Amino acid sequence: MLVLLIAIQYPLWLGKGGWLKVYEMEKQVELQEAKNSLLALRNAKLAGDVKDLKDGTRAIEERARVEHGLIKEGEFFVQILPSDKSLSPPPTKQ
């Protein structure tokens, strides 16, 4: 009777459709759903960028300013650099 019980339990736990396989598949599905949600957010952002580039001029102007440093006529470009304290000599000990 014990052998029969073990024979019945083996496919339930370790077989092709056993509980362990189901548990592993559920974990894989959760990981894939997390990846898919990140990709969906990225796709939504890219779709918004494409829509802005097709419909308006503000996105094109912003990209030209940021990526290429372009300015309009009559505008001045001012760049403020942070002070770099690593260039000053270290204090001397007395």
Biopython code that builds the backbone (N, CA, C, O; Angstrom):
import numpy as np
from Bio.PDB.StructureBuilder import StructureBuilder

atoms = [
    (1, "MET", "N", (0.812, -1.184, 0.000)),
    (1, "MET", "CA", (0.000, 0.000, 0.000)),
    (1, "MET", "C", (0.871, 1.270, 0.000)),
    (1, "MET", "O", (0.531, 2.253, -0.658)),
    (2, "LEU", "N", (1.988, 1.246, 0.736)),
    (2, "LEU", "CA", (2.900, 2.384, 0.790)),
    (2, "LEU", "C", (3.525, 2.642, -0.572)),
    (2, "LEU", "O", (3.670, 3.795, -0.979)),
    (3, "VAL", "N", (3.893, 1.585, -1.277)),
    (3, "VAL", "CA", (4.472, 1.720, -2.614)),
    (3, "VAL", "C", (3.449, 2.330, -3.558)),
    (3, "VAL", "O", (3.807, 3.170, -4.384)),
    (4, "LEU", "N", (2.206, 1.939, -3.462)),
    (4, "LEU", "CA", (1.152, 2.495, -4.306)),
    (4, "LEU", "C", (0.947, 3.980, -4.001)),
    (4, "LEU", "O", (0.754, 4.784, -4.913)),
    (5, "LEU", "N", (0.988, 4.334, -2.735)),
    (5, "LEU", "CA", (0.856, 5.740, -2.349)),
    (5, "LEU", "C", (2.007, 6.570, -2.905)),
    (5, "LEU", "O", (1.784, 7.673, -3.404)),
    (6, "ILE", "N", (3.231, 6.061, -2.827)),
    (6, "ILE", "CA", (4.391, 6.765, -3.378)),
    (6, "ILE", "C", (4.298, 6.860, -4.891)),
    (6, "ILE", "O", (4.652, 7.886, -5.472)),
    (7, "ALA", "N", (3.821, 5.795, -5.536)),
    (7, "ALA", "CA", (3.677, 5.796, -6.992)),
    (7, "ALA", "C", (2.661, 6.836, -7.446)),
    (7, "ALA", "O", (2.809, 7.430, -8.514)),
    (8, "ILE", "N", (1.646, 7.053, -6.649)),
    (8, "ILE", "CA", (0.638, 8.065, -6.999)),
    (8, "ILE", "C", (1.177, 9.472, -6.730)),
    (8, "ILE", "O", (0.886, 10.392, -7.494)),
    (9, "GLN", "N", (1.936, 9.653, -5.687)),
    (9, "GLN", "CA", (2.441, 10.966, -5.310)),
    (9, "GLN", "C", (3.556, 11.463, -6.225)),
    (9, "GLN", "O", (3.706, 12.670, -6.415)),
    (10, "TYR", "N", (4.335, 10.549, -6.792)),
    (10, "TYR", "CA", (5.475, 10.953, -7.628)),
    (10, "TYR", "C", (5.047, 11.851, -8.788)),
    (10, "TYR", "O", (5.614, 12.934, -8.935)),
    (11, "PRO", "N", (4.070, 11.457, -9.625)),
    (11, "PRO", "CA", (3.696, 12.369, -10.721)),
    (11, "PRO", "C", (3.058, 13.670, -10.227)),
    (11, "PRO", "O", (3.153, 14.709, -10.880)),
    (12, "LEU", "N", (2.404, 13.595, -9.058)),
    (12, "LEU", "CA", (1.780, 14.798, -8.528)),
    (12, "LEU", "C", (2.818, 15.846, -8.158)),
    (12, "LEU", "O", (2.577, 17.035, -8.366)),
    (13, "TRP", "N", (3.949, 15.452, -7.624)),
    (13, "TRP", "CA", (4.974, 16.389, -7.199)),
    (13, "TRP", "C", (6.064, 16.602, -8.237)),
    (13, "TRP", "O", (6.483, 17.739, -8.453)),
    (14, "LEU", "N", (6.529, 15.561, -8.874)),
    (14, "LEU", "CA", (7.692, 15.663, -9.749)),
    (14, "LEU", "C", (7.390, 15.406, -11.219)),
    (14, "LEU", "O", (8.292, 15.495, -12.052)),
    (15, "GLY", "N", (6.181, 15.100, -11.548)),
    (15, "GLY", "CA", (5.834, 14.764, -12.930)),
    (15, "GLY", "C", (5.785, 15.981, -13.836)),
    (15, "GLY", "O", (6.104, 17.096, -13.423)),
    (16, "LYS", "N", (5.379, 15.748, -15.085)),
    (16, "LYS", "CA", (5.351, 16.801, -16.105)),
    (16, "LYS", "C", (4.431, 17.966, -15.707)),
    (16, "LYS", "O", (4.764, 19.128, -15.939)),
    (17, "GLY", "N", (3.304, 17.660, -15.123)),
    (17, "GLY", "CA", (2.370, 18.704, -14.688)),
    (17, "GLY", "C", (2.274, 18.779, -13.179)),
    (17, "GLY", "O", (1.234, 19.159, -12.641)),
    (18, "GLY", "N", (3.353, 18.420, -12.487)),
    (18, "GLY", "CA", (3.339, 18.376, -11.036)),
    (18, "GLY", "C", (3.389, 19.755, -10.396)),
    (18, "GLY", "O", (3.565, 20.772, -11.067)),
    (19, "TRP", "N", (3.228, 19.757, -9.073)),
    (19, "TRP", "CA", (3.194, 21.008, -8.330)),
    (19, "TRP", "C", (4.484, 21.807, -8.453)),
    (19, "TRP", "O", (4.440, 23.036, -8.517)),
    (20, "LEU", "N", (5.607, 21.148, -8.487)),
    (20, "LEU", "CA", (6.876, 21.881, -8.590)),
    (20, "LEU", "C", (7.005, 22.572, -9.943)),
    (20, "LEU", "O", (7.487, 23.702, -10.021)),
    (21, "LYS", "N", (6.579, 21.900, -11.002)),
    (21, "LYS", "CA", (6.622, 22.532, -12.337)),
    (21, "LYS", "C", (5.675, 23.722, -12.397)),
    (21, "LYS", "O", (5.999, 24.763, -12.968)),
    (22, "VAL", "N", (4.500, 23.552, -11.800)),
    (22, "VAL", "CA", (3.533, 24.658, -11.784)),
    (22, "VAL", "C", (4.108, 25.848, -11.034)),
    (22, "VAL", "O", (3.965, 26.987, -11.480)),
    (23, "TYR", "N", (4.754, 25.604, -9.905)),
    (23, "TYR", "CA", (5.363, 26.668, -9.108)),
    (23, "TYR", "C", (6.456, 27.376, -9.914)),
    (23, "TYR", "O", (6.522, 28.605, -9.920)),
    (24, "GLU", "N", (7.302, 26.616, -10.585)),
    (24, "GLU", "CA", (8.364, 27.215, -11.411)),
    (24, "GLU", "C", (7.780, 28.044, -12.545)),
    (24, "GLU", "O", (8.270, 29.135, -12.837)),
    (25, "MET", "N", (6.742, 27.534, -13.178)),
    (25, "MET", "CA", (6.114, 28.276, -14.282)),
    (25, "MET", "C", (5.461, 29.562, -13.786)),
    (25, "MET", "O", (5.518, 30.584, -14.469)),
    (26, "GLU", "N", (4.843, 29.525, -12.605)),
    (26, "GLU", "CA", (4.241, 30.739, -12.053)),
    (26, "GLU", "C", (5.302, 31.799, -11.789)),
    (26, "GLU", "O", (5.073, 32.982, -12.042)),
    (27, "LYS", "N", (6.452, 31.388, -11.285)),
    (27, "LYS", "CA", (7.549, 32.338, -11.057)),
    (27, "LYS", "C", (8.027, 32.937, -12.378)),
    (27, "LYS", "O", (8.278, 34.140, -12.460)),
    (28, "GLN", "N", (8.154, 32.104, -13.408)),
    (28, "GLN", "CA", (8.581, 32.606, -14.719)),
    (28, "GLN", "C", (7.565, 33.587, -15.288)),
    (28, "GLN", "O", (7.939, 34.592, -15.892)),
    (29, "VAL", "N", (6.277, 33.294, -15.095)),
    (29, "VAL", "CA", (5.228, 34.193, -15.580)),
    (29, "VAL", "C", (5.305, 35.531, -14.855)),
    (29, "VAL", "O", (5.163, 36.579, -15.485)),
    (30, "GLU", "N", (5.528, 35.514, -13.537)),
    (30, "GLU", "CA", (5.645, 36.766, -12.783)),
    (30, "GLU", "C", (6.824, 37.599, -13.265)),
    (30, "GLU", "O", (6.708, 38.815, -13.416)),
    (31, "LEU", "N", (7.966, 36.943, -13.507)),
    (31, "LEU", "CA", (9.137, 37.668, -14.012)),
    (31, "LEU", "C", (8.862, 38.273, -15.382)),
    (31, "LEU", "O", (9.225, 39.418, -15.649)),
    (32, "GLN", "N", (8.217, 37.493, -16.249)),
    (32, "GLN", "CA", (7.930, 37.998, -17.594)),
    (32, "GLN", "C", (6.930, 39.142, -17.558)),
    (32, "GLN", "O", (7.044, 40.085, -18.341)),
    (33, "GLU", "N", (5.942, 39.073, -16.652)),
    (33, "GLU", "CA", (4.978, 40.169, -16.528)),
    (33, "GLU", "C", (5.658, 41.440, -16.036)),
    (33, "GLU", "O", (5.308, 42.537, -16.471)),
    (34, "ALA", "N", (6.621, 41.306, -15.138)),
    (34, "ALA", "CA", (7.364, 42.482, -14.666)),
    (34, "ALA", "C", (8.165, 43.096, -15.807)),
    (34, "ALA", "O", (8.188, 44.316, -15.970)),
    (35, "LYS", "N", (8.823, 42.245, -16.601)),
    (35, "LYS", "CA", (9.574, 42.748, -17.754)),
    (35, "LYS", "C", (8.642, 43.420, -18.749)),
    (35, "LYS", "O", (8.967, 44.472, -19.300)),
    (36, "ASN", "N", (7.482, 42.812, -18.980)),
    (36, "ASN", "CA", (6.529, 43.377, -19.935)),
    (36, "ASN", "C", (6.011, 44.731, -19.477)),
    (36, "ASN", "O", (5.817, 45.624, -20.302)),
    (37, "SER", "N", (5.781, 44.903, -18.169)),
    (37, "SER", "CA", (5.287, 46.192, -17.693)),
    (37, "SER", "C", (6.344, 47.282, -17.863)),
    (37, "SER", "O", (6.007, 48.420, -18.187)),
    (38, "LEU", "N", (7.623, 46.946, -17.648)),
    (38, "LEU", "CA", (8.692, 47.926, -17.880)),
    (38, "LEU", "C", (8.772, 48.299, -19.358)),
    (38, "LEU", "O", (8.937, 49.467, -19.708)),
    (39, "LEU", "N", (8.652, 47.295, -20.214)),
    (39, "LEU", "CA", (8.697, 47.569, -21.654)),
    (39, "LEU", "C", (7.477, 48.363, -22.110)),
    (39, "LEU", "O", (7.580, 49.190, -23.016)),
    (40, "ALA", "N", (6.322, 48.117, -21.488)),
    (40, "ALA", "CA", (5.124, 48.882, -21.841)),
    (40, "ALA", "C", (5.292, 50.350, -21.464)),
    (40, "ALA", "O", (4.869, 51.232, -22.211)),
    (41, "LEU", "N", (5.904, 50.619, -20.316)),
    (41, "LEU", "CA", (6.173, 52.011, -19.933)),
    (41, "LEU", "C", (7.125, 52.674, -20.914)),
    (41, "LEU", "O", (6.924, 53.823, -21.309)),
    (42, "ARG", "N", (8.167, 51.941, -21.308)),
    (42, "ARG", "CA", (9.124, 52.491, -22.270)),
    (42, "ARG", "C", (8.440, 52.766, -23.602)),
    (42, "ARG", "O", (8.682, 53.802, -24.223)),
    (43, "ASN", "N", (7.586, 51.842, -24.046)),
    (43, "ASN", "CA", (6.877, 52.029, -25.311)),
    (43, "ASN", "C", (5.932, 53.217, -25.255)),
    (43, "ASN", "O", (5.803, 53.956, -26.231)),
    (44, "ALA", "N", (5.272, 53.408, -24.121)),
    (44, "ALA", "CA", (4.370, 54.554, -23.985)),
    (44, "ALA", "C", (5.149, 55.861, -24.064)),
    (44, "ALA", "O", (4.694, 56.824, -24.682)),
    (45, "LYS", "N", (6.325, 55.894, -23.435)),
    (45, "LYS", "CA", (7.155, 57.100, -23.491)),
    (45, "LYS", "C", (7.616, 57.368, -24.916)),
    (45, "LYS", "O", (7.581, 58.507, -25.382)),
    (46, "LEU", "N", (8.046, 56.321, -25.605)),
    (46, "LEU", "CA", (8.478, 56.494, -26.992)),
    (46, "LEU", "C", (7.322, 56.911, -27.894)),
    (46, "LEU", "O", (7.505, 57.716, -28.807)),
    (47, "ALA", "N", (6.139, 56.367, -27.644)),
    (47, "ALA", "CA", (4.969, 56.750, -28.450)),
    (47, "ALA", "C", (4.648, 58.229, -28.226)),
    (47, "ALA", "O", (4.284, 58.933, -29.168)),
    (48, "GLY", "N", (4.780, 58.700, -26.991)),
    (48, "GLY", "CA", (4.572, 60.122, -26.716)),
    (48, "GLY", "C", (5.593, 60.986, -27.426)),
    (48, "GLY", "O", (5.251, 62.041, -27.960)),
    (49, "ASP", "N", (6.857, 60.546, -27.436)),
    (49, "ASP", "CA", (7.898, 61.300, -28.146)),
    (49, "ASP", "C", (7.611, 61.363, -29.635)),
    (49, "ASP", "O", (7.762, 62.414, -30.258)),
    (50, "VAL", "N", (7.201, 60.244, -30.203)),
    (50, "VAL", "CA", (6.892, 60.212, -31.639)),
    (50, "VAL", "C", (5.727, 61.134, -31.946)),
    (50, "VAL", "O", (5.759, 61.875, -32.928)),
    (51, "LYS", "N", (4.689, 61.090, -31.102)),
    (51, "LYS", "CA", (3.530, 61.966, -31.322)),
    (51, "LYS", "C", (3.941, 63.429, -31.252)),
    (51, "LYS", "O", (3.515, 64.233, -32.081)),
    (52, "ASP", "N", (4.767, 63.785, -30.266)),
    (52, "ASP", "CA", (5.233, 65.169, -30.157)),
    (52, "ASP", "C", (6.046, 65.579, -31.379)),
    (52, "ASP", "O", (5.897, 66.693, -31.882)),
    (53, "LEU", "N", (6.890, 64.699, -31.848)),
    (53, "LEU", "CA", (7.715, 65.031, -33.010)),
    (53, "LEU", "C", (6.871, 65.183, -34.273)),
    (53, "LEU", "O", (7.186, 66.009, -35.129)),
    (54, "LYS", "N", (5.804, 64.397, -34.397)),
    (54, "LYS", "CA", (4.947, 64.485, -35.579)),
    (54, "LYS", "C", (4.038, 65.707, -35.542)),
    (54, "LYS", "O", (3.830, 66.368, -36.560)),
    (55, "ASP", "N", (3.492, 66.005, -34.349)),
    (55, "ASP", "CA", (2.457, 67.027, -34.261)),
    (55, "ASP", "C", (2.982, 68.428, -33.965)),
    (55, "ASP", "O", (2.491, 69.396, -34.544)),
    (56, "GLY", "N", (3.946, 68.557, -33.100)),
    (56, "GLY", "CA", (4.342, 69.883, -32.661)),
    (56, "GLY", "C", (5.778, 70.206, -32.986)),
    (56, "GLY", "O", (6.559, 69.354, -33.411)),
    (57, "THR", "N", (6.100, 71.469, -32.770)),
    (57, "THR", "CA", (7.467, 71.912, -33.029)),
    (57, "THR", "C", (8.265, 72.056, -31.739)),
    (57, "THR", "O", (9.485, 72.211, -31.778)),
    (58, "ARG", "N", (7.578, 72.005, -30.585)),
    (58, "ARG", "CA", (8.285, 72.191, -29.316)),
    (58, "ARG", "C", (9.269, 71.062, -29.048)),
    (58, "ARG", "O", (10.372, 71.299, -28.555)),
    (59, "ALA", "N", (8.872, 69.837, -29.373)),
    (59, "ALA", "CA", (9.766, 68.701, -29.125)),
    (59, "ALA", "C", (10.982, 68.773, -30.036)),
    (59, "ALA", "O", (12.098, 68.474, -29.613)),
    (60, "ILE", "N", (10.771, 69.163, -31.262)),
    (60, "ILE", "CA", (11.885, 69.273, -32.207)),
    (60, "ILE", "C", (12.841, 70.375, -31.744)),
    (60, "ILE", "O", (14.061, 70.211, -31.766)),
    (61, "GLU", "N", (12.259, 71.493, -31.327)),
    (61, "GLU", "CA", (13.087, 72.608, -30.848)),
    (61, "GLU", "C", (13.865, 72.206, -29.596)),
    (61, "GLU", "O", (15.045, 72.531, -29.462)),
    (62, "GLU", "N", (13.206, 71.504, -28.686)),
    (62, "GLU", "CA", (13.878, 71.077, -27.456)),
    (62, "GLU", "C", (15.032, 70.123, -27.757)),
    (62, "GLU", "O", (16.109, 70.250, -27.176)),
    (63, "ARG", "N", (14.813, 69.175, -28.658)),
    (63, "ARG", "CA", (15.897, 68.254, -29.021)),
    (63, "ARG", "C", (17.056, 68.995, -29.684)),
    (63, "ARG", "O", (18.219, 68.691, -29.422)),
    (64, "ALA", "N", (16.744, 69.957, -30.534)),
    (64, "ALA", "CA", (17.800, 70.723, -31.197)),
    (64, "ALA", "C", (18.611, 71.518, -30.173)),
    (64, "ALA", "O", (19.831, 71.623, -30.291)),
    (65, "ARG", "N", (17.943, 72.069, -29.184)),
    (65, "ARG", "CA", (18.650, 72.834, -28.159)),
    (65, "ARG", "C", (19.524, 71.932, -27.287)),
    (65, "ARG", "O", (20.682, 72.254, -27.021)),
    (66, "VAL", "N", (18.970, 70.806, -26.846)),
    (66, "VAL", "CA", (19.689, 69.935, -25.913)),
    (66, "VAL", "C", (20.811, 69.171, -26.621)),
    (66, "VAL", "O", (21.950, 69.154, -26.154)),
    (67, "GLU", "N", (20.482, 68.547, -27.740)),
    (67, "GLU", "CA", (21.451, 67.664, -28.386)),
    (67, "GLU", "C", (22.483, 68.411, -29.224)),
    (67, "GLU", "O", (23.619, 67.956, -29.359)),
    (68, "HIS", "N", (22.095, 69.553, -29.787)),
    (68, "HIS", "CA", (22.999, 70.247, -30.714)),
    (68, "HIS", "C", (23.398, 71.641, -30.249)),
    (68, "HIS", "O", (24.213, 72.298, -30.897)),
    (69, "GLY", "N", (22.839, 72.097, -29.144)),
    (69, "GLY", "CA", (23.210, 73.402, -28.605)),
    (69, "GLY", "C", (22.756, 74.562, -29.482)),
    (69, "GLY", "O", (23.403, 75.609, -29.495)),
    (70, "LEU", "N", (21.672, 74.401, -30.205)),
    (70, "LEU", "CA", (21.199, 75.471, -31.084)),
    (70, "LEU", "C", (20.450, 76.540, -30.291)),
    (70, "LEU", "O", (19.802, 76.246, -29.286)),
    (71, "ILE", "N", (20.550, 77.788, -30.762)),
    (71, "ILE", "CA", (19.837, 78.889, -30.138)),
    (71, "ILE", "C", (19.134, 79.681, -31.229)),
    (71, "ILE", "O", (19.521, 79.630, -32.396)),
    (72, "LYS", "N", (18.097, 80.411, -30.839)),
    (72, "LYS", "CA", (17.351, 81.236, -31.786)),
    (72, "LYS", "C", (18.080, 82.545, -32.010)),
    (72, "LYS", "O", (18.992, 82.898, -31.262)),
    (73, "GLU", "N", (17.672, 83.262, -33.045)),
    (73, "GLU", "CA", (18.230, 84.593, -33.295)),
    (73, "GLU", "C", (17.810, 85.514, -32.162)),
    (73, "GLU", "O", (16.657, 85.506, -31.731)),
    (74, "GLY", "N", (18.760, 86.308, -31.684)),
    (74, "GLY", "CA", (18.472, 87.248, -30.607)),
    (74, "GLY", "C", (18.608, 86.649, -29.219)),
    (74, "GLY", "O", (18.461, 87.366, -28.229)),
    (75, "GLU", "N", (18.883, 85.358, -29.120)),
    (75, "GLU", "CA", (19.071, 84.730, -27.814)),
    (75, "GLU", "C", (20.560, 84.651, -27.492)),
    (75, "GLU", "O", (21.401, 84.644, -28.390)),
    (76, "PHE", "N", (20.864, 84.593, -26.237)),
    (76, "PHE", "CA", (22.241, 84.426, -25.794)),
    (76, "PHE", "C", (22.345, 83.113, -25.036)),
    (76, "PHE", "O", (21.459, 82.753, -24.262)),
    (77, "PHE", "N", (23.426, 82.416, -25.268)),
    (77, "PHE", "CA", (23.680, 81.168, -24.568)),
    (77, "PHE", "C", (24.647, 81.440, -23.429)),
    (77, "PHE", "O", (25.757, 81.929, -23.643)),
    (78, "VAL", "N", (24.214, 81.117, -22.215)),
    (78, "VAL", "CA", (25.051, 81.307, -21.036)),
    (78, "VAL", "C", (25.193, 79.955, -20.359)),
    (78, "VAL", "O", (24.203, 79.288, -20.059)),
    (79, "GLN", "N", (26.433, 79.561, -20.123)),
    (79, "GLN", "CA", (26.684, 78.294, -19.445)),
    (79, "GLN", "C", (27.420, 78.582, -18.148)),
    (79, "GLN", "O", (28.485, 79.200, -18.147)),
    (80, "ILE", "N", (26.848, 78.133, -17.054)),
    (80, "ILE", "CA", (27.444, 78.350, -15.744)),
    (80, "ILE", "C", (28.033, 77.029, -15.287)),
    (80, "ILE", "O", (27.321, 76.039, -15.118)),
    (81, "LEU", "N", (29.330, 77.028, -15.093)),
    (81, "LEU", "CA", (30.015, 75.819, -14.665)),
    (81, "LEU", "C", (30.165, 75.822, -13.152)),
    (81, "LEU", "O", (30.427, 76.870, -12.561)),
    (82, "PRO", "N", (30.003, 74.662, -12.515)),
    (82, "PRO", "CA", (30.195, 74.618, -11.061)),
    (82, "PRO", "C", (31.666, 74.790, -10.723)),
    (82, "PRO", "O", (32.549, 74.381, -11.477)),
    (83, "SER", "N", (31.909, 75.401, -9.580)),
    (83, "SER", "CA", (33.304, 75.591, -9.183)),
    (83, "SER", "C", (33.881, 74.230, -8.830)),
    (83, "SER", "O", (33.252, 73.444, -8.122)),
    (84, "ASP", "N", (35.063, 73.961, -9.321)),
    (84, "ASP", "CA", (35.709, 72.672, -9.106)),
    (84, "ASP", "C", (36.764, 72.847, -8.029)),
    (84, "ASP", "O", (37.803, 73.457, -8.282)),
    (85, "LYS", "N", (36.528, 72.339, -6.859)),
    (85, "LYS", "CA", (37.456, 72.521, -5.735)),
    (85, "LYS", "C", (38.655, 71.602, -5.850)),
    (85, "LYS", "O", (39.632, 71.765, -5.118)),
    (86, "SER", "N", (38.598, 70.625, -6.767)),
    (86, "SER", "CA", (39.724, 69.713, -6.906)),
    (86, "SER", "C", (40.910, 70.396, -7.614)),
    (86, "SER", "O", (42.030, 69.889, -7.565)),
    (87, "LEU", "N", (40.670, 71.531, -8.265)),
    (87, "LEU", "CA", (41.736, 72.234, -8.954)),
    (87, "LEU", "C", (42.581, 73.081, -8.008)),
    (87, "LEU", "O", (43.743, 73.372, -8.290)),
    (88, "SER", "N", (41.984, 73.475, -6.882)),
    (88, "SER", "CA", (42.760, 74.293, -5.939)),
    (88, "SER", "C", (43.747, 73.412, -5.190)),
    (88, "SER", "O", (43.475, 72.238, -4.939)),
    (89, "PRO", "N", (44.914, 73.990, -4.828)),
    (89, "PRO", "CA", (45.917, 73.176, -4.125)),
    (89, "PRO", "C", (45.435, 72.793, -2.734)),
    (89, "PRO", "O", (44.707, 73.553, -2.095)),
    (90, "PRO", "N", (45.839, 71.617, -2.265)),
    (90, "PRO", "CA", (45.400, 71.194, -0.936)),
    (90, "PRO", "C", (46.026, 72.070, 0.138)),
    (90, "PRO", "O", (47.130, 72.578, -0.060)),
    (91, "PRO", "N", (45.356, 72.261, 1.270)),
    (91, "PRO", "CA", (45.924, 73.111, 2.341)),
    (91, "PRO", "C", (47.167, 72.437, 2.924)),
    (91, "PRO", "O", (47.251, 71.215, 3.042)),
    (92, "THR", "N", (48.121, 73.290, 3.282)),
    (92, "THR", "CA", (49.381, 72.762, 3.838)),
    (92, "THR", "C", (49.257, 72.670, 5.345)),
    (92, "THR", "O", (48.601, 73.497, 5.978)),
    (93, "LYS", "N", (49.886, 71.665, 5.912)),
    (93, "LYS", "CA", (49.898, 71.482, 7.365)),
    (93, "LYS", "C", (51.073, 72.235, 7.954)),
    (93, "LYS", "O", (52.163, 72.252, 7.382)),
    (94, "GLN", "N", (50.850, 72.849, 9.084)),
    (94, "GLN", "CA", (51.933, 73.608, 9.715)),
    (94, "GLN", "C", (52.328, 72.996, 11.020)),
    (94, "GLN", "O", (53.226, 73.503, 11.693)),
]
sb = StructureBuilder()
sb.init_structure("model")
sb.init_model(0)
sb.init_chain("A")
sb.init_seg("    ")
for serial, (resi, resn, name, xyz) in enumerate(atoms, 1):
    if name == "N":
        sb.init_residue(resn, " ", resi, " ")
    sb.init_atom(name, np.array(xyz, "f"), 0.0, 1.0, " ", f" {name:<3s}", serial, name[0])
structure = sb.get_structure()
